[in-house]
Structure formats: structure tokens, C-alpha cells
């Protein structure tokens, strides 16, 4: 009966809109903002629990979970995205170009080259949330920034090179921080400003019983407070009534955030996720596979949609330190054995890009289109099994060879792609034995460098400098290719530390370096799918943005409000 009643509401509202002109309200906004209500949503990794609440643990998912209550020094300026000047789409997981940055906890910043230092000027009047048993509310100051920089830098889990350029951080006064540098870093915004790990964490959390790893101790300066965590189910964030920021809409300033609560659900089962969206139990879903979209649009034409290139790229890393993949000809051969256009047309519904490695087309500053690649790189994307066999014979493998390839057991999309790769390789006499592993074992094998010759994984594009460093520089934990190329190491380091280069000049070097890396064929590069986000019409002031920092959607959703009247009229 309830379902029938909702359907009746739905049909009636649709007819009303058709005849009354009410359709002007059927979209993203702007309208008059409303306060209150709950936004229930699924983020980009909807089946993964929080990995750690402590920024010093350096976990990749930190921004997902802390991004509503913990703030960063710098964030993306949403006014330069789809809701404003449209300079940038804010869909990359961790690339906020300097041209679209704004201060979050900073009013401004200066980068000086003589002496080498970065000066942070903090916002005044920003306060930590009151957290019983942890801390009383107090103002956010320069000493808090110094504490966080030192704690991250000195963590035993710190990623090599990321913060090695920092010499000393000190508070000049209550609202000014000076970071003395050992050497220049063209990418300093990422580890210090808006990256995966640099959310500002209260020193008091370290002294509280259970420490900063205990979710009950989590606090910050952000628009919401973490008030409930149910592993495997949900994370609930409640409105911070004393939040400092505001938003100007239609010329009027509004205090943020708009909703009383945000509930981020944790759902491992894809069918359950889709059903929850279609039945209105979820307001917004950020990560929908292309293959479901047509049917969903037919069943519910009123959902709003955005399309984006997946910020992660499937590939199979080939260990360049071991036979047979220490031979460039072998790596080239395996790439030429893959019919990527067939995969895109037959298995991906045309919803994919053939070339997003190591950067997607949206990274305009550093991306080289396929047609502009040198022949040695462009040829890797061609389907040429005969030449592949010839290259194998030249490398001493006229009859092919057998190798193992590891992959995460729970990732169905990756397993499907791996099966396709296996079939293509068999046509040139190469046998690939797949070895699915549970995620902890799979990840551990890479970080400990015990992984097999082949390793299916996802390249998180990140930013230009960070993507090259972590995937291809010698000794990096996220370098499953085991690439150790003196030219890559030298060029990356010299470019990152050369304070005489302008931003444009530095990115131009990285653009050329990316082409060189591609020419080395460190991986079987696979097509990258387009994904979709979908939301109900009552979700207002949302324009399809996904990130304003490293895996961080919090500030985007703090600007969303729920149109309660429309939701009610639709029967929900």
C-alpha cells in the first residue's frame, strides 16, 4: 500500500509539473536555501570501512571519513567549477590545480625563494569543536598547524619524499606559520595544503583515552561533527552550529552547513546500493557503473545525473625487475596483444577512454592525447598480435611463457577485466595465471614487494607530481612496476625542487616525463570507464562535483540542502 501511495504521488507530481510550469524547480538550484533535514549518500568507495581516524597513519581513505569534521589549509574553490566559471570539474580524486585553489583554514599564503620558506596566514575566529572528554572549544591557532606538520612528517608511516623537503615549521605569532624548507617543492600544496593526509587534527586527541585512533575522540573545525560510527553500516555527521564558513547564493550570504545531518552509508553489495537509490532511501550516489544507467533512467526519469571519467585507471603492472618483464620488448608485446577498442565497444558499451595513463584528459596541463603521442608510445594502444609474437620471439620467447598475476578477490570489475586480458594474451602464447587475494594480503604483497610478476591494480591519478612519484620513482610503496629508472628519478626530483621554474614550466616537464614513462610500457594499460553520479531532485545546490581535496567531498555536501516540500510531494 505504501509503495502504491508513493507511486501515485510520483505520477501526480509529474503531471502537475507538466501543466503548471513547476519544472523550473526540478534541478540542481539555485533556489532559496533551506536548513534542516538529513542527506543520506554513498561515496566513491561505498563498501570500505574507515581505515583510520588518525592522520599520522597515512591511510588513503582518510579524506573520505574525516572530510566533514576536519579541515585543511587549502581547498578547491567551487565557484570556479560547474556552479560558477566552469574552469574545472572537481572530479579528480586528488588534483586541485593552483588556479582553482582557495584558502580553507588559511586567509592567504606566500611562497618565498630567498630564503626558501612558505608562510601561512591563518583565518581568525575559527574554533575547534567542543568534544566532551577530549577538549573544550578553543580557537584554531598557528601552534595547531605546527603540531600537525611535525606529527605527519615524523610519523613512522610517512611516505618517502612527500615531506622530506620540510626543514622546520614554527609559529611566528598566533595566526602566522613559517615553514622553512630544506629544498623547494613544486608540489608543496599536496602534502601541506589539500592532500590525502594533512587534515588538521587537534593535539588534545592524542592525550584523550584511546587517542586519535578512537572515533569517539575525533574532532575538528569543520561544518559537521562525527557523532556515530557503525562499522559496516554507516558514519553519521551532525551539524556544527558554530561553524565559521558561509556561502553566497543569489547575492545573499548563508551560514553553513544547511543540513542537520549527513549519513554516509557503507554498503558492499552493489544491487542493494542501486535499489536504495531507486527507492529514495539514498539521496545521492556518487559512483554508478555505466552499465546500470540506461535501465535506471528508463525506470526513473526524474533522477539527475552527471558523467565523469573514473579518477582511477585499471592496469596490470609488470615487474620490471624480474624476467620476463625486465625486457621492454616483452612489455610492448603484451600491450599490443590487447584489443582495447573491442573492449570499449563490446564490454564497456562505448563508455570509456582508451588513453588515461598516467593522466586523464581532464588534466589539461599535463595530458598528451593519443594522436599526439610519439609512435613508440602510440603503438602500445594498437591491436597487433602478429607484431606482439614477433617481439616475444626477438626477446627469446618464441613459444610464449607463463606468469602469475595477483588481483583483489572482492573487485568484480577488475576480475572481469583480468579475464579479458587473460584471453587476449593466450592468443600470443602467453599464459596468465590469476591469483585472487583478500584485500589486506593483496595490498601487503605490493607494499612489501613480494607481489607476483603481474599485479592488477588501480592507478589513482592524484596530481601530476604525485602520480609520477608514487607510481614510477624508485623505492615508492605504490610502485608495483618496480620501475627504477635513473632518468625518471633525476628528472622528477630536479623538476620538483627547482624553484626557478614557473608552475607552467614545471608541469611541461612532467608532461614530457609522463610520455617517457608510457614509452617504457611498465604496465598493460587498460581503458578507463566513465562513471555516473545520480541524485534525487530534492537534493539542491549540487552540481556533480566529487572532490575539493584529496578524496574529500565534505565541503561540497556542506553546501547542499534538502528541498523538503519537493521530497514530500514526491511521496518520500
Beta strands, then each sheet from edge to edge (+ up, - down):
strand 1: 38-42
strand 2: 74-76
strand 3: 101-103
strand 4: 106-113
strand 5: 116-122
strand 6: 166-173
strand 7: 176-181
strand 8: 224-230
strand 9: 234-239
strand 10: 246-249
strand 11: 252-255
strand 12: 261-265
strand 13: 284-289
strand 14: 304-309
strand 15: 312-318
strand 16: 352-353
strand 17: 402-408
strand 18: 431-437
strand 19: 454-460
strand 20: 523-525
strand 21: 528-535
strand 22: 539-540
strand 23: 561-562
sheet 1: 8+ 9- 12+ 1+ 13+ 21- 14+
sheet 2: 8+ 9- 12+ 1+ 13+ 21- 16+
sheet 3: 2+ 3-
sheet 4: 4+ 5- 7+ 6-
sheet 5: 10+ 11-
sheet 6: 18+ 17+ 19+ 15- 20+
sheet 7: 22+ 23-
end
